Amino acid sequence: MPQSFADITPRIALTPLDGRYRAQVAPLVDHLSEAALNRARLVVETEWVIHLLDGEVIPGLRRLTEEERALLRAIPEDFGAEGIAEHAEIERETVHDVKAVEYYIKSRLAGTSLEPLAEIVHIYCTSEDVNNLSYALMVKGAVEQVWLPALRELIDDLTHLARETAEVPMLSRTHGQPATPTTLGKELAVFVHRLQRQARRIAADEVLGKINGATGTYAAHAVSVPSADWQRVSRTFVEHLGLTWNPLTTQIESHDWQAELYSDVARAGRILHNLATDVWTYISLGFFRQRLSAQGGTGSSTMPHKVNPIRFENAEANLEISGGLFGVLEQTLVTSRLQRDLTDSTTQRNIGPAFGHSLLAISNLRKGLAGLDVDAETMAADLEANWEVLGEAVQSVMRTLGVQGTEGMENPYERLKELTRGHRVDGAAMREFIGSLGLPPTERDRLLALTPQTYTGLAAQLVEHLDD
């Protein structure tokens, strides 16, 4: 029997995000790992103690000293390898991860001036009070400090390329068929504009939190300290954490903000997927050349001439995985039976993989774009082989003249259709046709001077909208 990989030390990763692709997604570990979840719980629990005591919520209890606040805040700050192992050991006994956090904090208060107040840790809390705020802090941090900066770097790369190629003419392909020319820069600018909108939406998404007890009624709070304004205490604490207060919940915060955020991130991912497939197609058409040094040493195991667009294919696949995970999160998290069920507990532990595959895709897109050179000559040759695309310009001029009363401009679409549909038309044939139409000299000469390379309208100017 072969050796079991499960017995090998150090442990072998099950998922590629923790194995093959670890380096690209490592920044997310500080925000969306299990250890990050427990650190966020420590932040919520210790800040809650500070909030209650400094706010004099409980009659008869003193305020904290500066040293005691520093002691409490050092607990999550110092949570490293030893703390992770210690928490795991406590959890093995409690079989409850949040209770283990409570005991971990109390162990840190032993022998200090706060030991007599240790029972304040986790007071007036349910596990979901701690968890919803912890996940909110984790996701907010991951988006603001890792995912959005990565997306914006990609947008910057794409913006630079769009501006560089704003005037490089390129044949369009609507339905995969030759169509009105554009410029490469204008087409890339479309993606920049789309992604900028999504980045702004995501940055503006609200992150909600609550701390209101077992069924969202403050029942234990009100019976324990009826003199306190518990809604104010709750709201100011949630806002102190940098979150938006949700005043109406069951035991759980409803997770609607998560569904909204994941929908936006997934939509950005679908736009990135569209970018990956379009660039892949431009590579296949020869509009981009790939530098071998940027793509990898071997393109094919058997065909040495090939430089495969692996960065874009990898991005495409990871965006599909990420989008699928975000879709499940979005659909699952908004439903909880009656006042509470635990379907969200295991579901939310997959937030990390969802962002991980997305971040990996962004990394691959950036590397892929960095390894491209524009082949303007190939694009020019493609345009030269498709003079029939000027048919739109000719018929539009004829229609304009026709409605202005110029004679002989009848049936422009049908006449161009007879010349161009299903036929390749070269420059000489198009010019001969234009000369036979009986156009006024000004319009005739303007059309005769037109080429597929110059029939790009305002494409280059449109790139300037990236400065809006």
C-alpha positions in Angstrom: 0.0 0.0 0.0 1.3 3.5 -0.8 2.0 5.8 2.1 -0.9 8.0 3.1 -0.2 11.7 2.4 -2.5 12.5 5.4 0.3 11.3 7.7 3.1 13.4 6.2 4.5 16.3 8.2 4.4 19.2 7.5 0.8 18.7 6.4 0.1 18.6 2.7 -2.5 21.1 1.6 -5.8 19.8 0.3 -6.7 22.8 -1.7 -4.6 24.6 -4.4 -5.0 27.9 -2.6 -3.0 26.6 0.4 -0.7 24.6 -1.8 0.3 25.5 -5.4 -1.1 29.1 -5.3 -0.3 29.9 -1.7 2.0 32.9 -2.5 -0.6 34.7 -4.6 -3.3 34.5 -2.0 -1.3 34.7 1.2 -2.3 38.3 2.1 -5.9 37.0 2.6 -4.7 34.7 5.4 -4.5 37.7 7.7 -8.2 38.4 7.1 -10.2 35.3 6.1 -8.5 32.3 7.7 -9.7 30.5 10.8 -6.9 32.1 12.8 -8.1 35.5 11.6 -11.6 34.7 12.6 -10.4 34.0 16.2 -8.3 37.1 16.3 -11.3 39.1 15.2 -13.4 37.5 17.9 -10.7 38.5 20.4 -11.0 42.1 19.1 -14.8 42.1 19.5 -14.7 40.6 23.0 -12.0 42.8 24.4 -13.4 46.0 22.8 -16.8 45.1 24.3 -15.3 45.0 27.8 -13.7 48.4 27.2 -17.0 49.8 25.8 -19.0 48.6 28.8 -16.6 49.7 31.5 -15.5 53.1 30.0 -19.2 53.8 29.1 -20.1 53.1 32.8 -22.9 50.9 31.5 -22.9 48.6 34.5 -23.6 50.6 37.8 -20.9 50.3 40.5 -18.0 49.3 38.2 -15.0 51.5 37.7 -13.6 52.8 34.5 -10.4 51.2 33.1 -6.9 52.6 33.4 -4.8 53.3 30.3 -2.7 50.3 31.3 -5.7 48.0 31.5 -7.0 49.1 28.1 -3.6 48.4 26.7 -3.6 45.0 28.3 -6.9 44.1 26.8 -6.0 45.4 23.3 -2.7 43.5 23.4 -4.6 40.2 23.6 -5.6 40.2 19.9 -2.5 42.0 18.9 -0.3 39.3 20.4 -2.4 36.4 19.0 0.2 34.4 17.1 1.4 30.8 16.7 1.4 30.1 20.4 -2.0 31.7 21.0 -3.5 29.8 18.0 -2.3 26.5 19.5 -3.5 27.5 23.0 -7.0 28.4 21.7 -7.2 25.1 19.8 -6.4 23.2 22.9 -9.1 25.1 24.9 -11.6 24.4 22.0 -10.8 20.7 22.2 -12.2 20.8 25.7 -15.1 23.2 25.2 -16.1 21.9 21.7 -17.2 25.5 21.1 -14.9 28.0 19.3 -16.4 31.2 20.8 -16.5 29.8 24.3 -12.8 29.0 23.8 -12.1 32.6 22.9 -13.8 33.7 26.1 -11.7 31.3 28.2 -8.6 32.4 26.4 -9.2 36.0 27.3 -9.9 35.2 30.9 -6.6 33.2 31.1 -4.8 36.4 30.0 -6.5 38.4 32.7 -5.5 36.0 35.5 -3.1 37.6 37.9 -3.8 41.2 36.7 -5.9 44.0 38.1 -8.7 42.9 35.7 -9.0 39.4 37.1 -11.9 40.4 39.5 -13.8 41.7 36.4 -13.1 38.6 34.2 -16.8 37.7 34.2 -17.5 40.8 32.1 -15.9 39.0 29.2 -18.7 37.8 26.9 -21.4 39.3 29.2 -24.7 40.2 27.5 -23.4 38.4 24.4 -24.5 35.5 22.3 -22.0 33.7 20.1 -23.6 35.3 17.1 -23.1 38.8 18.5 -19.4 38.1 18.4 -19.4 36.2 15.2 -21.4 38.6 13.0 -19.1 41.5 14.1 -16.0 39.4 13.6 -16.9 38.3 10.1 -17.8 41.9 9.3 -14.4 43.1 10.4 -12.7 40.3 8.5 -14.5 40.8 5.2 -14.2 44.6 5.5 -10.4 44.2 6.0 -10.0 41.7 3.2 -11.9 43.9 0.7 -10.3 47.2 1.7 -6.7 46.1 2.3 -6.3 43.2 -0.1 -8.9 42.6 -2.8 -9.8 46.2 -3.8 -6.1 47.3 -3.9 -5.4 44.3 -6.2 -8.3 45.2 -8.5 -7.3 48.8 -8.6 -3.7 47.8 -9.6 -5.2 45.8 -12.4 -7.3 48.7 -13.5 -4.2 50.9 -13.5 -2.4 48.4 -15.7 -5.3 48.3 -18.1 -5.7 52.1 -18.1 -2.0 52.5 -19.0 -2.4 50.0 -21.9 -5.6 51.6 -23.1 -4.0 55.1 -23.2 -0.9 53.7 -25.0 -3.1 52.1 -27.7 -5.8 54.7 -27.9 -5.0 55.4 -31.6 -4.0 51.8 -32.7 -6.8 50.9 -35.2 -8.3 47.4 -35.0 -11.0 45.6 -36.8 -14.0 44.9 -34.6 -15.9 41.6 -34.7 -19.5 41.7 -33.7 -21.0 38.2 -33.7 -17.4 37.1 -34.6 -17.7 38.8 -38.0 -15.8 41.8 -39.4 -17.5 45.0 -38.2 -16.9 48.7 -38.0 -13.2 49.3 -37.0 -12.3 50.6 -33.5 -9.1 51.1 -31.7 -7.5 48.7 -29.3 -7.3 51.4 -26.6 -11.0 52.2 -26.8 -11.9 48.5 -26.4 -9.6 48.2 -23.4 -11.0 51.5 -22.0 -14.5 49.9 -22.0 -13.2 47.3 -19.5 -11.5 50.0 -17.4 -14.8 52.0 -17.2 -16.8 48.9 -16.3 -14.3 47.8 -13.6 -14.0 51.3 -12.2 -17.8 51.4 -11.7 -17.8 48.1 -9.8 -14.8 49.1 -7.7 -16.7 52.2 -6.6 -19.8 50.2 -5.8 -17.8 47.7 -3.8 -16.0 50.4 -1.9 -19.3 52.0 -1.0 -21.0 48.8 0.1 -22.3 48.9 3.7 -20.9 46.4 6.3 -23.5 45.8 9.0 -23.2 44.5 12.5 -25.4 44.0 15.6 -25.0 43.1 19.3 -28.5 42.6 20.8 -28.7 39.2 22.4 -30.1 35.7 21.8 -33.1 36.8 19.7 -32.3 40.4 19.0 -34.5 41.8 21.8 -31.9 42.9 24.4 -33.8 40.7 26.9 -30.9 39.7 29.1 -29.5 43.2 28.8 -32.7 44.9 29.9 -33.4 42.6 32.8 -29.8 42.8 34.1 -29.3 46.6 33.8 -32.7 48.2 33.1 -31.3 51.7 33.6 -29.0 51.4 30.5 -30.0 52.7 27.0 -29.1 49.4 25.4 -29.9 50.4 21.9 -27.5 53.4 22.2 -24.8 51.1 23.8 -25.2 48.7 20.9 -25.2 51.3 18.2 -22.1 53.2 19.5 -20.2 49.9 19.9 -20.9 48.7 16.3 -20.0 52.2 15.0 -16.8 52.2 17.1 -15.8 49.1 15.2 -16.2 51.0 12.0 -19.4 49.2 11.0 -23.0 50.2 10.3 -25.5 49.3 13.0 -28.3 47.0 12.2 -31.2 47.8 14.6 -33.5 44.9 13.7 -32.4 41.3 13.6 -33.2 37.9 14.9 -30.4 36.1 16.8 -28.3 36.5 13.7 -27.4 39.6 11.7 -29.3 39.0 8.5 -26.2 38.8 6.3 -28.0 40.8 3.5 -25.0 43.1 3.3 -22.8 40.1 2.6 -25.1 39.0 -0.2 -25.0 42.5 -1.7 -21.2 42.7 -1.5 -20.6 39.2 -2.9 -23.0 40.0 -5.7 -20.9 43.1 -6.6 -17.6 41.2 -6.3 -19.0 38.4 -8.5 -20.2 40.9 -11.1 -16.7 42.4 -11.2 -15.4 38.9 -11.6 -17.7 38.3 -14.6 -16.3 41.5 -16.2 -12.8 40.2 -15.5 -13.8 36.9 -17.1 -15.0 38.8 -20.2 -11.6 40.6 -20.2 -9.8 37.3 -20.0 -11.7 35.7 -22.9 -11.4 38.8 -25.1 -7.6 39.2 -24.6 -7.3 35.4 -25.2 -9.1 35.9 -28.5 -6.9 38.9 -29.5 -3.9 36.7 -28.8 -5.3 34.0 -31.0 -5.9 36.6 -33.8 -2.3 37.8 -33.5 -3.2 41.2 -32.2 -1.1 40.6 -29.1 2.2 38.7 -29.0 3.2 37.0 -25.8 6.7 37.4 -24.5 7.9 33.9 -23.5 9.8 35.2 -20.5 6.6 36.6 -19.0 4.5 33.5 -19.6 6.7 30.7 -18.5 9.5 28.5 -19.8 7.4 25.9 -21.6 4.4 26.6 -23.7 3.6 23.0 -24.7 5.0 19.6 -23.6 5.1 18.4 -27.2 4.9 21.5 -29.5 7.9 23.7 -28.8 6.7 26.6 -31.0 3.7 27.4 -28.7 3.4 30.1 -26.2 0.1 29.3 -24.5 -2.1 32.1 -23.0 -2.1 30.3 -19.7 -2.4 33.3 -17.5 -5.7 34.3 -19.1 -7.0 30.7 -19.1 -6.0 30.3 -15.4 -7.8 33.6 -14.6 -10.9 32.5 -16.5 -11.2 29.2 -14.6 -10.5 30.8 -11.2 -13.1 33.5 -11.8 -15.7 30.8 -12.6 -14.9 29.0 -9.3 -15.0 32.3 -7.4 -18.2 33.3 -9.0 -19.8 30.0 -8.2 -18.7 30.2 -4.5 -19.9 33.8 -4.2 -23.2 32.7 -5.8 -23.7 30.0 -3.1 -22.8 32.5 -0.3 -25.2 35.1 -1.7 -28.1 32.6 -1.9 -27.4 30.7 1.3 -26.6 33.5 3.8 -29.8 35.5 3.4 -31.9 32.6 4.8 -32.0 31.4 8.4 -34.9 29.3 9.8 -37.0 31.3 12.2 -34.8 33.1 14.7 -31.6 31.1 14.1 -30.1 28.1 12.3 -26.4 27.2 11.8 -26.2 26.9 8.0 -24.3 30.1 7.9 -21.6 28.8 10.3 -20.0 26.5 7.8 -21.0 28.6 4.8 -19.1 31.6 6.0 -15.9 29.6 6.4 -15.8 29.5 2.6 -15.6 33.3 2.2 -11.8 32.9 2.1 -11.8 30.5 -0.9 -14.2 32.7 -2.8 -12.0 35.7 -2.4 -8.9 33.6 -2.8 -9.8 32.3 -6.3 -10.8 35.9 -7.3 -7.5 37.3 -6.1 -5.6 34.5 -7.8 -7.4 35.4 -11.1 -6.5 39.1 -10.7 -2.9 38.2 -10.1 -2.9 36.0 -13.3 -4.5 38.8 -15.4 -1.9 41.3 -14.3 0.9 38.9 -15.1 -0.7 38.0 -18.4 -1.1 41.7 -19.4 2.4 42.5 -18.4 3.7 39.9 -20.9 1.9 41.2 -24.0 3.2 43.2 -26.9 0.8 44.9 -29.3 1.2 43.7 -32.9 -0.1 46.8 -34.8 1.1 45.3 -38.2 -1.1 42.3 -37.8 -4.1 44.5 -36.9 -3.4 46.7 -39.9 -3.2 43.7 -42.2 -6.5 42.4 -40.8 -8.1 45.8 -41.6 -6.7 45.9 -45.1 -8.3 42.5 -45.8 -11.7 43.8 -44.9 -12.6 46.8 -47.0 -16.2 45.8 -47.0 -16.6 47.3 -43.5 -16.6 50.7 -45.2 -20.0 49.8 -46.6 -21.6 51.2 -43.4 -19.9 54.6 -44.0 -20.9 54.7 -47.7 -24.6 53.9 -47.1 -24.8 56.4 -44.1 -23.5 59.2 -46.3 -25.9 58.2 -49.1 -28.9 58.1 -46.6 -27.9 61.5 -45.3 -27.8 63.0 -48.8 -31.0 61.3 -49.7 -33.0 62.8 -46.9 -31.4 66.2 -47.8 -32.9 65.8 -51.3 -29.9 64.7 -53.4 -31.0 62.7 -56.4 -29.7 59.2 -57.1 -29.2 58.1 -53.5 -32.0 55.6 -53.4 -31.7 52.1 -51.8 -28.2 52.7 -50.3 -28.4 49.6 -48.0 -29.5 47.3 -50.8 -26.8 48.5 -53.2 -24.1 48.0 -50.6 -25.5 44.6 -49.6 -25.2 43.5 -53.2 -21.6 44.6 -53.3 -20.4 43.4 -49.9 -22.5 40.7 -48.3 -20.7 37.4 -48.4 -17.9 38.9 -50.4 -14.4 40.2 -49.7 -14.0 43.6 -51.2 -10.5 45.2 -51.7 -9.7 48.8 -51.8 -9.8 49.2 -55.6 -13.3 47.6 -55.8 -14.6 49.8 -53.0 -13.2 53.0 -54.5 -14.6 52.0 -57.9 -18.0 51.5 -56.4 -17.9 54.9 -54.5 -16.9 56.6 -57.8 -19.9 55.1 -59.6 -22.5 56.4 -57.1 -22.8 60.0 -58.4 -22.0 61.5 -55.1 -21.4 65.2 -54.7 -17.6 65.9 -55.0 -17.1 66.8 -51.3 -18.7 63.6 -50.0 -17.2 61.5 -52.8 -13.6 62.7 -52.0 -14.1 62.2 -48.3 -15.2 58.6 -48.8 -12.5 57.9 -51.4 -9.9 59.0 -48.8 -11.4 56.7 -46.2 -9.7 53.4 -45.4 -10.5 50.7 -42.8 -7.5 51.9 -40.8 -8.9 55.5 -40.6 -12.6 54.6 -40.2 -12.5 54.6 -36.4 -14.7 57.5 -35.6 -14.1 59.1 -32.2 -12.6 55.9 -30.7 -9.3 57.5 -29.7 -11.1 60.5 -28.1 -13.4 58.2 -26.1 -10.4 56.9 -24.2 -10.1 60.4 -22.6 -13.2 59.6 -20.6 -11.0 57.6 -18.3 -10.0 60.9 -16.9 -13.6 61.8 -16.0 
